[in-house]
Amino acid sequence: MDKSQINELLDKLAAGNFNPAEERQALDYIHKFNSDGPTGLTDESFFKAEAEMWQVIDHNSKPKQFSWFRNFASAAAAVIIICAAGFYYYNSSNLEVAKLVSYTKDIPAGKDGATLTLGNGKKIAISEASVGKLFDDPNITITKTADGMIVYKVKSSESGGTDYNTLETDNGQQGKVVLPDNSIVCLNAGSSLKYPSSFSHLNERQVELSGEAYFEISKDKKHPFIVRTKSQDVKVLGTHFNINSYIDERRTKTTLLEGSVLIDNKYQLKPGDLAINDDGKLAIMRADTDLELAWKNNDFYFRETAMESVMKQIERWYDIKVEYADPRLKFISINGLISRSKPLSVVLERLGAAGQMHFKINGRNVTAMPQ
């Protein structure tokens, strides 16, 4: 988007005369453009720019002043989180940035890492293991690549037995594995994947997932790939999809990007479909793939997401525990995007600006409090 296009968009926003596509364009611009660059504005001015933009988009009316957003547009945009409050509402006049987050020691973002448990019970901390071979026997080799990926290579299918391995990420970790059939699985924080060390003697390639993972399945028509979760089975032949099925979440979500999957042998998804399994009741709708796969792109992305759900994601990624001084804070509706590479204080600062709340970080415990 060049400067003339930006100014044209800003004129439409200022006049309150814009369509949904232009609204999304404005959000994408302020969220994503030059995400790692400085804004050229102070924090206070930056928050005022946010407030002006949301005043227009939330109310479809011309703001009293539009200078701060103009200043923002002329600067390089940083990735930020923009939140629309539920029963709370904020504007730039009462924003006190300095009081939004208090802490003695900040908490960095999560990182690559996992624990691999072999069939014999041996545990390997991936982040501490050296690059190269982790396990080697006549049938398979397990290696760690320079970027931390775990790779299985089948050398022989002579053995009739099959061991099961488990790759598990703690809160604050994410991991990636290439399975024996060359399928690729990316694990989000607080997740585990149990799978055979070899699929050679099995009619089905079956794995068990707890938590969230993104799958790129190698095609094999004779041996369907099945992902078992707490509430459903997903059957595929070769496809790309995401499953979110945490134990502490009531719903299981399956998002299909490419190919075809079958849920519980009766619900077939097409690319771009989202299936939500809520205590056994399944609904299929069109997916916002940017939203559902934000974690894989190292982002937090929220659209009408309750604060309680937002904070569960943050708890897993930063390995923290959140408490609420006022239970009503859990129901604030959040919209926005911010990089998962930011330290915890930055993420909480953006949430606090939107919800008229502030946070206290004490070790790995965080308390959310209304202003």
C-alpha positions in Angstrom: 0.0 0.0 0.0 1.6 3.3 -1.1 1.2 6.7 0.6 -1.7 7.9 -1.7 -3.7 4.7 -1.0 -3.1 5.1 2.7 -4.3 8.6 2.6 -7.4 7.6 0.6 -8.2 5.0 3.1 -7.8 7.4 6.0 -10.1 9.9 4.3 -12.8 7.3 4.1 -12.3 6.4 7.7 -12.4 10.0 8.8 -15.6 10.6 6.9 -17.2 7.4 8.4 -17.8 6.2 4.8 -16.1 2.9 4.4 -17.1 -0.7 3.6 -16.2 -4.0 5.4 -13.3 -4.6 3.0 -11.8 -1.2 3.7 -12.3 -1.8 7.4 -10.3 -5.0 7.2 -7.7 -3.3 5.1 -7.2 -0.7 7.8 -6.9 -3.3 10.5 -4.4 -5.3 8.4 -2.4 -2.2 7.8 -2.1 -1.1 11.4 -1.5 -4.7 12.5 1.0 -6.0 10.0 2.7 -3.3 7.9 6.4 -3.3 8.7 5.8 -5.2 11.9 9.3 -5.0 13.3 9.9 -1.4 12.7 9.6 1.6 15.0 6.5 3.8 14.8 8.2 7.1 15.3 5.7 7.9 18.0 5.8 7.8 21.7 3.7 5.1 23.4 1.1 7.7 24.5 0.8 9.0 20.9 0.7 5.4 19.6 -2.2 4.5 21.9 -4.1 7.7 20.9 -3.8 6.6 17.3 -5.3 3.2 18.1 -8.1 4.9 20.0 -8.9 7.2 17.1 -9.0 4.3 14.6 -11.3 2.2 16.7 -13.6 5.1 17.4 -14.2 5.3 13.7 -14.5 1.5 13.1 -16.6 0.8 16.2 -19.0 3.6 15.7 -18.8 4.3 11.9 -18.6 8.1 12.6 -16.1 10.8 12.2 -13.9 11.4 15.3 -13.4 14.8 16.8 -9.7 14.7 15.9 -7.8 12.4 13.5 -4.3 13.8 13.9 -2.8 10.9 15.8 -3.8 8.3 13.3 -2.5 10.5 10.5 0.8 10.7 12.3 0.8 6.9 12.7 0.2 6.4 9.0 3.2 8.5 8.1 5.4 6.4 10.5 6.5 2.8 10.2 3.9 0.7 11.9 4.8 -1.7 14.7 2.8 -4.9 15.3 0.3 -4.1 18.1 -2.8 -5.5 19.7 -6.0 -3.6 19.2 -8.8 -4.7 21.5 -12.5 -3.8 21.6 -13.8 -3.9 25.1 -17.0 -5.8 26.0 -18.6 -4.1 29.1 -15.6 -1.9 29.5 -14.7 0.9 27.0 -11.7 3.1 26.7 -10.6 6.3 25.0 -7.3 8.2 24.8 -8.2 10.8 27.4 -8.0 8.5 30.4 -5.2 6.2 29.2 -2.4 5.9 31.7 0.2 3.7 30.0 2.7 3.7 32.8 0.3 2.1 35.2 -1.0 -0.7 32.9 1.7 -3.3 33.9 3.8 -3.5 37.0 6.6 -6.0 37.4 10.1 -6.5 38.8 11.1 -9.0 36.2 9.6 -9.4 32.7 8.9 -12.8 31.2 10.2 -13.5 27.7 8.2 -15.2 25.0 8.1 -19.0 24.6 10.7 -20.8 22.4 11.4 -24.0 20.5 11.7 -27.0 22.8 10.0 -30.3 23.7 10.6 -33.6 25.5 10.8 -36.8 23.5 9.8 -40.0 25.3 11.0 -43.2 23.5 9.3 -46.6 23.7 11.7 -47.8 26.3 10.8 -44.9 28.6 14.0 -42.9 28.0 13.3 -39.1 27.9 15.2 -36.6 25.8 15.0 -32.9 26.4 15.2 -31.6 22.8 16.5 -28.1 23.7 19.4 -29.6 25.6 20.3 -32.3 23.1 23.0 -31.9 20.6 22.3 -31.6 16.9 22.6 -35.0 15.2 21.5 -38.6 16.2 19.3 -38.9 19.2 18.5 -42.6 18.8 19.8 -45.3 16.4 18.9 -48.9 16.0 18.7 -51.4 13.1 15.2 -50.2 12.2 15.0 -46.4 12.7 17.2 -43.3 13.3 15.9 -40.3 15.1 17.9 -37.1 14.6 17.7 -33.4 15.7 18.3 -30.8 13.0 20.0 -27.5 13.5 16.7 -25.7 13.8 15.4 -28.1 16.5 13.2 -30.4 14.3 13.0 -34.1 15.2 13.3 -36.3 12.2 12.5 -40.1 11.9 14.0 -42.2 9.2 13.0 -45.8 8.8 16.0 -48.0 7.8 14.3 -51.4 7.9 10.8 -52.8 8.3 12.0 -56.3 9.3 11.0 -55.9 13.0 7.4 -57.0 13.7 7.1 -54.9 16.8 6.2 -51.2 17.0 7.2 -48.9 19.8 5.2 -45.7 20.6 7.0 -42.4 21.1 5.6 -39.2 22.6 6.7 -35.7 21.8 5.5 -33.3 24.5 5.8 -29.5 24.7 5.5 -27.8 28.1 3.9 -24.4 28.5 6.3 -21.9 26.9 7.5 -24.4 24.3 6.7 -25.4 20.7 8.1 -28.3 18.7 8.2 -29.9 15.3 8.6 -33.5 14.2 8.9 -35.4 10.8 7.2 -38.7 11.4 8.3 -42.0 9.9 6.0 -41.6 6.9 7.5 -38.1 6.2 4.4 -36.3 7.6 5.2 -33.0 9.4 3.6 -32.0 12.7 4.0 -28.7 14.5 3.1 -28.7 18.2 1.8 -25.6 20.0 2.6 -25.0 23.7 1.2 -27.4 26.3 0.6 -30.2 23.8 1.5 -33.8 23.2 1.6 -36.2 20.3 1.8 -40.0 20.7 2.8 -41.9 17.5 4.4 -45.2 16.4 8.2 -45.2 15.8 7.3 -46.9 12.5 4.1 -47.3 10.4 5.5 -50.3 8.4 3.3 -53.0 10.0 0.2 -51.0 10.5 -2.9 -50.7 8.3 -3.6 -47.2 9.6 -1.2 -44.4 10.6 -2.8 -43.5 13.9 -1.6 -40.8 16.3 -3.0 -39.3 19.5 -3.1 -35.6 20.1 -3.7 -33.5 23.2 -3.5 -29.8 22.8 -2.9 -28.1 19.4 -1.0 -29.2 16.3 -0.7 -28.4 12.6 -0.4 -31.4 10.3 1.0 -31.8 6.8 0.2 -35.4 6.0 2.2 -37.5 3.4 -0.1 -39.1 0.9 -0.7 -42.8 1.2 -4.1 -44.1 -0.1 -3.6 -47.6 1.3 -2.8 -46.3 4.8 -5.1 -43.6 6.0 -3.8 -41.2 8.7 -6.0 -40.8 11.8 -5.6 -38.2 14.5 -7.4 -39.2 17.8 -8.3 -36.5 20.3 -10.4 -36.4 23.5 -13.6 -35.9 21.5 -13.2 -37.1 17.9 -11.2 -39.0 15.2 -10.0 -37.2 12.1 -9.2 -39.4 9.1 -7.1 -38.2 6.2 -5.2 -39.5 3.2 -3.0 -36.5 2.5 -3.7 -33.0 3.5 -2.9 -29.9 5.6 -5.0 -29.1 8.7 -4.9 -27.8 12.2 -6.5 -29.3 15.3 -7.0 -27.5 18.6 -8.1 -29.9 21.4 -6.8 -28.9 24.8 -8.0 -30.8 27.8 -9.0 -27.5 29.6 -11.0 -26.3 26.6 -14.6 -27.6 26.1 -14.4 -27.4 22.3 -12.3 -29.1 19.7 -11.6 -27.2 16.5 -10.5 -28.7 13.2 -9.4 -26.3 10.4 -8.8 -27.7 6.9 -6.4 -25.9 4.6 -5.8 -28.4 1.8 -7.2 -31.8 0.8 -10.0 -33.5 2.6 -10.7 -34.9 6.1 -13.4 -37.0 7.6 -14.4 -36.5 11.2 -15.8 -39.6 13.1 -16.3 -41.3 9.7 -19.3 -39.1 8.8 -18.5 -35.4 8.6 -16.3 -34.4 5.6 -14.6 -31.1 5.4 -13.6 -29.1 2.4 -10.6 -26.7 2.2 -11.4 -23.6 4.2 -13.8 -25.3 6.5 -13.8 -25.1 10.3 -15.4 -27.9 12.4 -16.3 -27.1 16.0 -17.0 -30.1 18.2 -18.7 -28.9 21.4 -19.3 -31.8 23.7 -20.1 -34.1 20.8 -22.2 -31.6 18.9 -20.4 -30.7 15.7 -20.9 -27.6 13.6 -19.1 -26.8 10.3 -18.6 -23.3 9.0 -16.1 -21.3 6.9 -12.8 -20.7 8.7 -10.9 -17.6 9.3 -7.6 -19.4 8.5 -5.5 -16.5 9.5 -7.1 -16.6 13.0 -7.0 -20.4 13.4 -3.3 -20.7 12.3 -2.0 -17.5 13.9 0.0 -19.5 16.4 1.9 -21.2 13.7 2.8 -17.8 12.2 4.1 -16.8 15.7 1.2 -14.5 16.4 -1.7 -14.0 18.8 -4.8 -13.2 16.8 -8.2 -12.6 18.4 -11.6 -11.9 17.0 -14.5 -11.5 19.5 -12.5 -13.7 21.8 -13.4 -13.7 25.5 -10.6 -12.4 27.8 -10.5 -15.8 29.6 -9.7 -17.6 26.4 -7.2 -15.0 25.4 -5.4 -15.4 28.7 -5.4 -19.2 28.4 -3.3 -18.8 25.2 -1.0 -16.4 27.0 -0.7 -18.7 30.0 0.5 -21.6 27.8 3.0 -19.5 25.7 4.5 -17.6 28.6 4.2 -20.4 31.2 2.3 -18.3 33.7 -0.8 -18.5 35.9 -3.4 -15.7 35.6 -5.8 -14.7 38.4 -8.6 -12.1 38.1 -9.3 -9.5 40.8 -12.7 -9.0 39.2 -14.3 -12.1 37.6 -16.1 -9.8 35.1 -12.8 -9.2 33.3 -13.0 -12.7 31.9 -15.9 -11.7 29.6 -14.3 -8.8 27.8 -14.4 -9.3 24.1 -11.1 -9.0 22.4 -10.1 -8.3 18.8 -6.5 -7.8 17.6 -3.1 -9.2 16.7 0.3 -9.1 18.3 3.5 -11.1 17.7 4.2 -14.0 20.1 7.8 -13.0 20.1 7.1 -9.9 22.3 7.8 -10.1 26.0 4.8 -10.6 28.3 4.7 -7.0 29.5 4.2 -5.7 26.0 1.2 -8.0 25.4 -0.4 -7.2 28.7 0.2 -3.5 28.1 -1.9 -3.7 24.9 -4.7 -5.6 26.7 -4.7 -3.2 29.6 -5.0 -0.2 27.2 -8.1 -1.7 25.6 -9.9 -3.1 28.6 -9.3 -0.4 31.2 -7.4 -2.9 33.3 -4.0 -3.3 34.6 -1.7 -6.2 35.4 0.8 -7.2 38.0 3.5 -9.7 37.2 4.9 -11.5 40.3 7.2 -14.2 39.2 5.1 -16.5 37.0 1.9 -15.3 38.5 -0.1 -12.5 36.8 -3.1 -10.7 38.4 -5.6 -8.9 36.1 -7.3 -5.9 37.8 -9.8 -3.3 36.7 -8.6 0.3 36.7 
